[in-house]
Amino acid sequence: MTALTHILSERIRLGGPITVADFMTEALSHPDYGYYTTREPFGTEGDFTTAPEISQMFGELIGLWAALMWQSLGAPRRLVLAEIGPGRGTLMADLLRAAGTMPPFLAALDVWLVETSPRLMARQRQTLAGREVRWCERFEDLPEGPLLLVANELFDALPIRQFEKLGGVWHERMVGLVDDAFAFVPGPETTPDLPAEVLAAADGSIAEICPLGRALAAAMGQRLGREPGMALIIDYGHPFSAVGDTLQAVKRHRFHPPLDQPGTADLTAHVDFEALASAAIPARAWGPVPQGQFLEALGIQTRAAMLAGDAGPKVAADIAGQMRRLIDPTEMGTLFKALVLAHPALPAPAGFVS
């Protein structure tokens, strides 16, 4: 039995079942035994690989997108460029390298990373050594001014609440103990904050909400409603609110039982993009569009051909394979989506159609 398993088991024995959100919070963020506190999750040696780790093309194209959006904002002399949930700093490093091809844009940047993990912050400092970057722990701590924000695979890792419809009534889904093992059990009756068509689903349906995700989107929307700027959110999920149990765990690049050995595997859930867009009003939402469509609109094929250039057959094949993982519908191209939240007066962002 792991230490966190013991802690959570005792908590449930003493106080009764806990919410799925509480279980996820402890499993991911416990100060001593949480997944992100104790492990290096990224890359082939970790448990999962994100788009920036797959290919430099991803971050470079986000850099191109940011430069275009800076121009659409009127090329302000100072622009707050921020990434929230920056992982190892790979995306920002590739973005800034691409920004170097446009010196006026690079000179305007006030670069910030929003990070709560001291371990990841230290890794980001290594990745971005030589760059002028500052850190804060909350979105609300970012300085005022025109803003471009990037959040790649952030919202899927925020704790969710789950609800199950039983006998025509919605109940919060809880985590309890059955024969000393963690198990899902029905909790109190409640009515989740979801559209009527979702609430009308059949008995046995499971629905999810992400309170922290909605709160963050609301904070973004309030800022973008009063100041010029955009937030680019890339994640996997569904474009409209719907029923479905999407909670999953990944360990060493394989699926893992989500309640087994908390703190040793990554826990995620699909993002409800409709809920994020609704929470972000008065900001305007663009999309979501499939990640493959977004990257193709930014010219990923052209960039891949440039990188292949005079490279040998093996390198060229590797680059083609990386591009395929990012844009192919059977890989990340369709499940992953891009959503932009923007000041309502701004035109359609690059990669999106008005």
C-alpha positions in Angstrom: 0.0 0.0 0.0 1.4 3.4 -1.0 1.5 6.2 1.5 -1.2 8.2 -0.3 -3.4 5.2 -0.5 -3.2 4.8 3.2 -3.9 8.6 3.8 -7.0 8.6 1.5 -8.2 5.2 2.9 -8.1 6.6 6.5 -9.8 9.8 5.4 -12.7 7.8 3.9 -13.0 5.5 6.9 -13.2 8.5 9.2 -15.3 10.9 7.1 -17.1 8.8 4.5 -16.7 8.8 0.7 -15.1 11.8 -1.0 -15.8 13.4 -4.3 -14.0 12.4 -7.5 -12.6 16.0 -7.5 -11.1 15.6 -4.0 -9.6 12.2 -5.0 -8.1 13.7 -8.2 -6.7 16.7 -6.2 -4.9 14.5 -3.7 -3.7 12.1 -6.3 -2.2 14.8 -8.5 -1.2 17.6 -6.1 -0.7 16.2 -2.6 2.3 18.2 -1.3 4.3 15.0 -0.4 2.9 12.2 -2.5 1.0 13.7 -5.4 1.8 12.7 -9.0 3.0 16.1 -10.1 4.9 16.6 -6.8 7.0 13.5 -7.1 7.4 12.5 -10.7 8.7 13.6 -14.1 5.7 12.8 -16.2 6.7 14.0 -19.6 8.4 12.3 -22.6 9.4 8.8 -23.5 10.9 8.2 -20.0 7.8 9.5 -18.3 4.1 8.5 -18.5 2.9 10.6 -21.5 4.1 12.8 -24.3 2.5 16.2 -25.1 2.5 17.8 -28.5 5.5 20.1 -27.8 7.6 17.0 -26.8 6.6 15.3 -30.1 7.9 18.0 -32.4 9.4 21.4 -32.3 7.0 22.3 -35.1 4.1 22.5 -32.6 5.7 25.3 -30.5 7.1 27.0 -33.6 3.7 27.3 -35.2 2.2 28.6 -31.9 5.0 31.2 -32.1 3.9 32.1 -35.6 0.3 32.3 -34.4 1.3 34.6 -31.5 3.2 36.9 -33.9 0.2 37.2 -36.2 -2.1 37.9 -33.2 0.3 40.6 -32.0 -0.1 42.3 -35.3 -3.9 42.0 -35.1 -3.7 43.7 -31.7 -2.0 46.7 -33.4 1.6 45.6 -32.7 1.7 47.0 -29.1 5.1 48.0 -27.9 4.6 45.7 -24.9 2.7 42.4 -24.9 2.2 40.1 -22.0 2.9 36.6 -23.4 2.0 33.9 -20.9 1.8 30.2 -20.7 -0.2 28.5 -18.0 0.7 24.9 -17.2 4.0 25.1 -19.2 5.4 21.6 -18.4 9.1 21.5 -18.9 9.1 24.8 -20.8 9.5 23.1 -24.2 6.6 24.9 -25.9 7.7 28.3 -24.8 11.3 27.6 -25.8 10.2 26.7 -29.3 7.8 29.6 -29.5 10.5 32.1 -28.5 12.9 30.7 -31.0 10.4 31.1 -33.8 9.6 34.7 -32.5 13.3 35.5 -33.0 12.6 35.6 -36.8 10.5 38.7 -36.1 12.6 41.0 -33.9 10.0 43.7 -33.3 7.6 41.0 -32.0 10.3 39.4 -29.8 11.3 42.8 -28.4 7.7 43.6 -27.4 7.3 40.4 -25.3 7.0 40.4 -21.5 7.1 36.6 -20.9 5.5 34.9 -18.0 4.9 31.3 -17.0 2.1 30.4 -14.6 3.3 27.5 -12.5 2.7 26.1 -9.0 5.2 23.3 -8.9 8.7 24.2 -7.6 10.1 21.1 -9.3 8.6 22.0 -12.7 9.6 25.6 -12.3 13.2 24.5 -11.8 13.0 22.5 -15.0 11.6 25.4 -16.9 14.4 27.6 -15.8 16.9 25.1 -17.3 14.9 24.9 -20.6 14.6 28.6 -20.9 18.1 29.6 -19.6 19.2 32.8 -21.2 15.7 34.0 -21.8 14.1 36.8 -19.8 11.1 35.0 -18.2 9.2 35.6 -15.0 6.9 33.3 -13.0 3.7 33.6 -11.0 1.4 31.0 -9.5 -2.0 32.3 -10.6 -3.5 33.6 -13.8 -4.8 36.6 -11.8 -1.2 37.5 -10.9 -0.2 38.3 -14.5 0.5 42.0 -15.1 -2.1 44.2 -16.9 -1.8 45.0 -20.6 -2.4 43.4 -23.9 -2.3 39.6 -23.4 -1.6 36.5 -25.4 -2.1 33.4 -23.3 -1.4 29.8 -24.2 -2.7 26.8 -22.3 -1.8 23.4 -23.9 -3.1 20.3 -22.1 -3.9 22.1 -19.0 -7.6 21.9 -18.6 -7.7 18.1 -18.9 -5.6 17.8 -15.7 -8.0 19.9 -13.6 -10.1 17.9 -11.1 -13.6 17.0 -12.2 -16.8 16.2 -10.4 -18.8 13.2 -11.7 -22.6 12.6 -11.5 -24.6 9.5 -12.2 -28.3 9.3 -13.0 -30.0 6.6 -10.9 -33.8 6.1 -10.8 -34.4 9.3 -12.7 -32.3 11.3 -10.2 -28.8 12.7 -10.5 -26.4 11.7 -7.7 -22.8 12.9 -7.2 -20.4 10.0 -7.9 -18.1 9.5 -4.9 -15.0 7.4 -4.1 -15.5 5.1 -1.2 -14.1 1.8 0.1 -15.4 -1.6 -0.8 -13.5 -4.5 0.7 -10.7 -2.0 1.6 -10.3 -1.0 -2.1 -11.2 2.3 -3.6 -14.5 2.1 -5.6 -17.1 4.4 -7.1 -20.2 4.7 -5.0 -23.3 6.9 -5.3 -23.4 10.0 -3.2 -26.1 12.6 -2.4 -28.8 13.7 -4.8 -28.0 16.9 -6.7 -28.6 18.6 -10.0 -25.3 19.3 -11.9 -24.9 22.7 -13.7 -25.3 21.3 -17.2 -27.6 22.0 -20.2 -31.1 20.6 -20.0 -30.5 18.1 -22.8 -27.6 16.6 -20.8 -29.7 16.4 -17.7 -32.4 14.6 -19.7 -30.1 11.6 -20.4 -31.1 8.1 -19.7 -30.6 6.3 -16.4 -27.1 5.0 -15.8 -25.6 8.0 -17.6 -22.5 9.7 -16.1 -21.9 13.5 -16.5 -18.9 15.6 -15.6 -18.2 19.2 -14.7 -14.8 20.8 -14.0 -15.3 23.7 -11.5 -11.7 24.8 -11.5 -11.7 24.8 -15.4 -14.9 26.9 -15.4 -13.5 29.3 -12.8 -10.2 29.8 -14.8 -12.1 30.3 -18.1 -14.3 32.9 -16.2 -11.2 34.8 -15.0 -9.8 34.8 -18.5 -13.1 36.0 -19.9 -13.3 38.9 -17.4 -9.8 40.0 -18.3 -10.3 39.6 -22.1 -13.6 41.4 -21.9 -11.9 44.6 -20.6 -8.5 44.4 -22.2 -7.3 43.5 -25.7 -5.9 40.0 -26.0 -6.5 36.3 -26.7 -6.2 33.0 -24.9 -5.4 29.9 -27.0 -6.5 26.7 -25.4 -5.5 23.3 -26.9 -6.6 20.1 -25.3 -8.5 16.9 -25.9 -12.3 16.8 -25.4 -15.7 17.3 -26.9 -17.0 20.5 -28.5 -20.4 20.3 -26.7 -21.5 19.3 -23.3 -22.5 15.6 -23.2 -22.7 12.6 -21.0 -19.9 10.1 -20.7 -17.3 8.8 -18.2 -14.0 10.2 -19.5 -11.9 9.9 -16.3 -8.7 8.0 -17.2 -5.3 7.3 -15.8 -2.0 6.8 -17.7 1.1 5.2 -16.5 4.2 4.5 -18.6 2.2 5.4 -21.7 -0.4 2.8 -20.9 -3.9 3.1 -19.5 -4.1 2.4 -15.8 -7.1 1.9 -13.4 -7.9 5.4 -12.3 -8.5 4.5 -8.6 -5.5 2.2 -8.3 -2.4 3.5 -6.4 -3.2 7.2 -6.4 -0.2 9.4 -7.0 1.6 7.0 -9.2 -0.3 7.7 -12.5 -1.6 10.8 -14.3 -5.3 11.4 -14.0 -7.2 13.4 -16.7 -10.7 13.9 -18.1 -11.9 15.2 -21.5 -12.4 19.0 -21.7 -16.0 20.3 -22.2 -15.2 23.2 -24.6 -18.8 24.4 -24.6 -18.6 24.9 -20.8 -15.4 26.8 -21.1 -16.8 29.1 -23.8 -19.9 29.8 -21.8 -17.9 30.5 -18.6 -15.7 33.0 -20.4 -18.4 35.4 -21.4 -18.0 38.4 -22.1 -15.0 37.2 -24.1 -15.8 35.9 -27.5 -15.1 32.2 -28.2 -13.7 31.1 -31.5 -13.9 27.4 -32.3 -13.1 24.8 -31.1 -11.5 23.5 -34.3 -9.6 20.2 -34.6 -5.9 20.5 -33.8 -5.0 19.0 -37.2 -7.1 21.7 -39.0 -5.6 24.4 -36.9 -2.0 23.3 -37.5 -2.6 22.8 -41.2 -4.0 26.4 -41.4 -0.7 27.6 -39.8 1.4 25.8 -42.4 2.7 22.7 -40.7 3.2 20.9 -44.0 5.4 23.7 -45.2 7.4 23.8 -42.0 7.9 20.0 -42.1 9.2 20.3 -45.6 11.6 23.0 -44.6 12.9 21.0 -41.7 13.3 17.9 -43.8 15.2 20.0 -46.4 18.6 18.4 -47.0 18.2 15.9 -44.2 18.7 12.3 -44.7 15.9 9.8 -45.3 15.7 8.8 -41.7 15.4 12.3 -40.4 12.8 13.2 -43.1 10.8 10.1 -42.1 10.9 11.1 -38.5 9.6 14.6 -39.3 6.8 13.1 -41.4 5.9 10.8 -38.5 5.9 13.7 -36.0 3.6 15.7 -38.3 1.3 12.7 -38.7 1.0 12.3 -34.9 0.0 16.0 -34.6 -2.6 16.2 -37.4 -3.8 12.8 -38.4 -7.5 12.1 -37.4 -6.4 8.7 -36.0 -3.8 10.3 -33.8 -4.1 13.8 -32.2 -5.6 15.6 -35.1 -9.3 15.3 -34.3 -9.6 14.4 -30.6 -7.4 17.4 -29.7 -9.0 20.8 -30.4 -8.1 24.5 -30.3 -10.3 27.1 -28.7 -9.6 30.9 -28.6 -11.1 33.3 -26.1 -10.7 36.9 -27.3 -11.7 40.4 -26.7 -15.1 40.7 -28.5 -13.9 43.5 -30.8 -11.0 41.6 -32.3 -11.2 39.9 -35.7 -11.1 36.1 -36.3 -7.8 34.7 -35.1 -5.5 32.9 -37.4 -6.7 29.3 -37.9 -10.3 30.2 -37.3 -13.1 31.4 -39.6 -15.6 34.1 -38.8 
